[in-house]
Amino acid sequence: MKEIFIQILKNKIFITTLFAWVVAQSIKVSLGVIQKKRFDFRWFVGTGGMPSSHAAGASCLATSVGLKYGFDSVYFALAAVFAIVVMFDAQGVRRATGKQASILNKMMEDIYFKGRIQEGYLRELIGHTPVEVIMGFLLGIVIAFLAQ
């Protein structure tokens, strides 16, 4: 078990990808503190916001793999397709889910005030805007190049 943990810690691509995620989440928290004038731990572990940590991690992974194994390798192709799916999901599907949650919350609020339902609110900040994804994408690439 110890050997596996040591091997994971020696995996530069894995560590760099995690680092990209931590940097993106830290930027997100810092921006939240500046904008809201308060700290909320949920910003660090939550989804949504600027920049997209999903995009940062996925683009860092793909770029790191490309730099190590070549941009013509099957490894890069797999990582790049994975990154595309992650980024599409982050700004497409999950963003639409967040918009639907917002509408449902308004509907439930109206029904609740009429005394017909007692449900909690749905999370609305789930996905990303295209700008948040692009900024995460660029952040991941920069971190991958800096780590080489």
C-alpha positions in Angstrom: 0.0 0.0 0.0 2.8 2.4 0.9 4.5 1.7 -2.5 1.3 2.7 -4.3 1.1 5.9 -2.4 4.8 6.7 -3.2 4.2 6.0 -6.9 1.2 8.3 -6.9 3.3 11.1 -5.3 6.0 10.6 -8.0 3.4 10.9 -10.8 4.2 14.5 -11.9 1.2 14.7 -14.3 -1.2 13.7 -11.5 0.3 16.1 -9.0 0.4 18.9 -11.6 -3.3 18.3 -12.5 -4.3 18.4 -8.8 -2.3 21.6 -8.3 -4.2 23.2 -11.2 -7.4 22.3 -9.6 -6.3 23.7 -6.2 -5.0 26.9 -7.9 -8.4 27.4 -9.7 -10.4 26.8 -6.5 -8.1 29.1 -4.6 -8.7 31.9 -7.2 -12.4 31.2 -7.0 -12.4 31.6 -3.1 -10.2 34.7 -3.3 -12.6 36.3 -5.8 -15.5 35.3 -3.6 -13.9 36.9 -0.5 -13.2 40.1 -2.5 -16.7 40.4 -3.9 -18.7 39.3 -0.9 -16.4 40.6 1.8 -16.7 37.2 3.7 -15.3 33.7 3.5 -17.4 30.7 2.7 -15.8 27.2 2.8 -18.3 26.0 0.3 -16.6 28.1 -2.4 -13.5 25.9 -2.1 -15.3 22.6 -2.5 -18.3 23.7 -4.6 -18.9 23.9 -8.3 -19.4 26.9 -10.5 -17.6 30.3 -10.5 -14.5 31.9 -12.0 -12.3 30.1 -13.2 -13.6 26.6 -13.9 -11.5 24.2 -11.9 -12.9 21.4 -14.0 -11.6 23.1 -17.1 -8.3 23.9 -15.4 -7.7 20.3 -14.3 -8.8 18.7 -17.6 -6.7 21.1 -19.8 -3.7 20.8 -17.5 -4.0 17.0 -17.7 -4.2 17.0 -21.5 -1.4 19.5 -21.9 0.9 17.7 -19.4 0.3 14.4 -21.2 0.9 16.0 -24.6 4.2 17.5 -23.3 5.4 14.2 -21.9 4.2 11.7 -24.5 3.8 13.9 -27.6 0.7 15.7 -29.0 0.4 12.9 -31.6 0.2 10.1 -29.0 -2.9 8.1 -28.1 -2.5 9.3 -24.5 -2.9 12.9 -25.5 -5.9 12.0 -27.7 -7.6 10.3 -24.7 -6.8 13.2 -22.3 -7.9 15.8 -24.9 -11.2 14.1 -25.6 -11.7 13.8 -21.8 -11.0 17.5 -21.4 -13.5 18.4 -24.2 -16.2 16.4 -22.6 -15.5 17.8 -19.1 -15.5 21.4 -20.4 -18.6 20.9 -22.5 -20.4 19.4 -19.5 -19.2 22.2 -17.2 -20.6 25.0 -19.3 -23.4 23.2 -21.1 -25.3 20.5 -19.2 -24.5 21.6 -15.7 -25.2 25.3 -16.5 -28.6 24.4 -17.9 -29.2 22.3 -14.7 -28.4 25.4 -12.6 -30.9 27.5 -14.6 -33.6 24.9 -14.2 -32.9 24.8 -10.5 -33.3 28.6 -10.3 -36.7 28.4 -12.0 -37.8 25.4 -9.8 -36.7 27.3 -6.7 -38.9 30.2 -7.7 -41.9 27.9 -8.4 -41.4 26.1 -5.0 -41.2 29.4 -3.2 -44.5 30.4 -4.6 -46.1 27.0 -3.7 -44.5 27.1 -0.3 -46.0 30.5 0.5 -49.4 29.1 -0.4 -48.8 26.3 2.2 -48.7 23.4 -0.2 -45.1 22.2 0.0 -42.2 22.1 2.4 -39.0 21.4 0.4 -35.5 22.7 0.5 -33.9 24.8 -2.2 -32.0 23.2 -5.1 -28.4 24.3 -5.8 -28.4 26.9 -8.6 -24.6 27.6 -9.1 -23.7 24.2 -10.7 -22.2 25.1 -14.1 -20.0 27.7 -15.7 -20.3 30.4 -18.2 -18.2 30.0 -21.4 -15.8 32.7 -20.0 -15.3 30.8 -16.8 -14.5 27.7 -18.8 -12.1 29.5 -21.1 -10.3 31.0 -18.2 -10.0 27.6 -16.5 -8.8 26.1 -19.8 -6.1 28.7 -20.1 -5.0 28.5 -16.5 -4.6 24.7 -16.8 -2.4 25.1 -19.9 -0.2 27.7 -18.3 0.2 25.6 -15.1 1.2 22.5 -17.3 3.8 24.5 -19.1 5.2 26.0 -15.9 5.5 22.6 -14.3 7.7 21.2 -17.1 
